[in-house]
Structure formats: structure tokens, C-alpha cells
């Protein structure tokens, strides 16, 4: 399979809205290409670890110097298009006018394993010569895909689920097996693709891989028509979803995002390695305040996850805990087909056994507490009071649920406490990218302090398309100053900003930081004098 064929696949998928048609396109594609090239296709389509060989800024600069094209004009075009790879592809159409040339074709393996790595380390003059040669020796309709791969921005509307379905249909194998094989780091090779499509199941080959995660749906009011006894209730923690795996003497710590994070949490790996049983446990990893018995803010967990080799002092000052809430495998036996009630009984049995055997485990390993509301009114009360114990709400689980990949209906629900909210004033706007290019869609908001507006949060989601267009028009007509792609605007518009958490922060002028800010209402009924103050924000911190 070549870049030419892959570019055609990209265009076919990008122009198709039908899920079934996309599966059919992928099926036909995989069946007509070699294993090595199929493995690189999966690597690119899943986008797990797409490498950046040249930054978008460098690509624009190199094009400017190669073809003597004004950089300011490229930047202007970028504001309209919103994607460096696409801008350069469009400009190349105008610059490269050679016709009837027999173009070279190249394999994905050659590009990603040799040509691009070599290009990335060349000195600037040689890099320009080589890039010009590449651009001028491939068909024009391959430029976009090539530039996106170069800049590590290759994205297409194909989920890993569609790839799973296509391959499962292609070889007539259960989707859950393919899904499991695609978990973790997929390293492109002839062998990795052959393992993926192998009809013989060898569990030992998947020892280091996590299972596909079962995800919770947003709470649906209709479930309150059912008996409360049909459900298991647990706290919803604001940590990192983890599968903790011990197989054949090896411990693996996998995030839901399929990152292996053993190096970030060596103390957990060390403690778990001494347990005699093999297992796979689903749970939550948090930084924990053992004195108060509560989790620390998510920002402290970010400090741990971003360190690949935390010192002993960091481990001590930011201690972690793993809260276990589901048993997926024990001593090589897959438990996912058993219902939740049985899995919970077995989880409790083994965890209590391990805690009794190893007295240091309680300092790092904890069983998720169950909640026992008497009725749905009490469920509401537990949810509303969840911030008192450092949680975001409840997770409600059907006791008969098996552990199946993805967000399946009728199994698990997340019932989150209502978000915190503040009314804030729009003060800055920045142009969007991709499909939002040409529109101002990234916004910064401020709160009052002693008669001055102080920036406290940025948000880019929450408005519908018509509101975005309306606000974009207003921003262009009410700009005070321009700072590159950013405009400061007249402080006249008030918006309701919702967020999940708030904490003190020395990094921000406002002295606060919020988690997951988004716009929930355009308050056209309010004047800017009615917007909230930083004092109101600080009260939220005290009362959360």
C-alpha cells in the first residue's frame, strides 16, 4: 500500500457520513493491502502516537523560504483555513504546475520509518531541498495527507471502534477480541498486524494489554422508575481511570487513554508486584490526603502523571491511592462475563485477602465504598452532597451488568453534582482552527475585582453555530486591539460559565483556576456590572 492509496482512503472516509459505509471501505482496503502497510494505516487512523516530524510553524516557514512566499500572507491564509498542513497544501497547488509527470509513489512504511525521520534531523538548507523534492515528486492530491502526517496532525472521522468492526468482519472474529488486541501501544509491523488478525487466541500474547474499558452514560431520569435494589451505587472520583494489571509476574498500569504509566507511579508498581495472585482490576488513581481521608485536587494528580521519574520526596509529598471497583480477571480467568454482583463479591474477597497478607497495602490500595440509599430521593441527596467527600457525584451500576467495551446503554450511569457557575465578561477572542477557521470561537472571560476586570478562565465550547456566528460578527465590530490572532473586545457581553471545580492558583493573575470551563448561557439579559466578582469565586472555593 502506498501514499497514493492511503490518500484515496482518506478522501473516501472523509467524504462519507455513513458508519456502515465507512466499515465497508475499511474492510475492502485492509483486504487488498499487505500486512505491514495495514499496520501503518491502523497506526495513523487511530492517532494514538502520531509523531510530529515538523511543526506547523516550521512547515509554513520552510514553504515561505522555498517558494519565496511572504510569511505574513501565509499567516493570513491560515486564519481563514485554520490548519497549517491544509494551508500549505492549497498553496502548493498554485506553486507546483508541472503536468504529465510520472510521479513517484512511496509506501507508508518508507515514509514513516525512514524518509520523515531522516528529514526531521537535516540542517535547514538540506531540509528545504529535501522537502521541495518530496512535494514536487508526488501527486497534488497527496499533499494534504503527506503534510498532515509530517506535522502529526493527521485526523479523520474514524474511531478505533470502526477499525475494530471492519477487521472483525473481515476475519469473522468477535469484536471484543480485536478490541482487546488494539488496546495499548500498537507498534506498526508485519507481526503486529498478523497478531491482530490471527484467529487463534493465545492469551499470553496479550499479557501486557488492558481490556477495553466499560464507560458510564450520562444519568437518565427514566431509571428512577425501576427498583433501587437493581443498582449498585458508588462515588464518582475525579482521578485517572486505571486498569491495574498483574500477569506472569509483571505489573502494568494503564490509563483509560491507553497510556502505560508505570514510571509515573513506581510505588504502586512496587507494592502490587508482591501480591501472589494475578489479576486485572479496574479503578481510579488519585493523589490522597491521608490525614483527612480525602483526595487532593486533580491538579496535584497532574503533577504526578507528568513526571516520568518522581523522586522519593515527590512520592511522599504527593502520595497516591488506587481505589478498586471492579475485578476483570483473576489468576488468568476472565471475569467480565459474570454480572457485577458476582464480580463485586470476588473483588472484596481477594482485596481483603491481600490487605491481610500485606499490611502496607492500605496506604496505597483501597476498595471502593458502596453507598446504600433507601430510595431515589436519598440518591439525590447523596449526589448533591458529594463534594463534601471530594467526589463529583455518583456512579450508578446495574447489578446484572457484564463488563463490555464502550458506553453501552442500560449498564452504568454517571450522576454528577450540578456544576459551579459564575457570570463573567468576555474580554478576549481568538480565531478557531479546522472547521471553525475564519470564526472567533476561543474566548477569555473576566470577573470584577475592585472595579477592574481580571481574566479568570477561557472556554471554547457551549455556543451553538448560530450563536457563534452572531458573536463572531459582534467581535469583529467591537475590537479594541489586535495581538496576532487574538482580539481584545469591548467589555459588554456577559456569559454564564460553568465548571467542575475551583482552586487557588499562584500561576494566574486572578489567583484561581477552574476545571473544564464551558459556556452554558449567553446572558443577554445582564449588564457587565451584574457579572460576578473574584470574591464570589473565592466563596465557591470555601463552600465546595
Beta strands, then each sheet from edge to edge (+ up, - down):
strand 1: 217-218
strand 2: 231-235
strand 3: 240-247
strand 4: 250-255
strand 5: 279-289
strand 6: 294-295
strand 7: 320-330
strand 8: 333-334
strand 9: 365-367
strand 10: 370-371
strand 11: 393-398
strand 12: 412-416
strand 13: 420-431
strand 14: 440-449
strand 15: 452-459
strand 16: 479-483
strand 17: 486-489
strand 18: 494-499
strand 19: 501-504
strand 20: 512-515
strand 21: 518-522
sheet 1: 1+ 12+ 11- 2+ 10-
sheet 2: 4+ 3- 5+ 6-
sheet 3: 4+ 3- 5+ 7- 8+
sheet 4: 4+ 3- 5+ 7- 9-
sheet 5: 15+ 14- 13+ 17- 16+
sheet 6: 15+ 14- 13+ 18- 21+
sheet 7: 19+ 20-
end
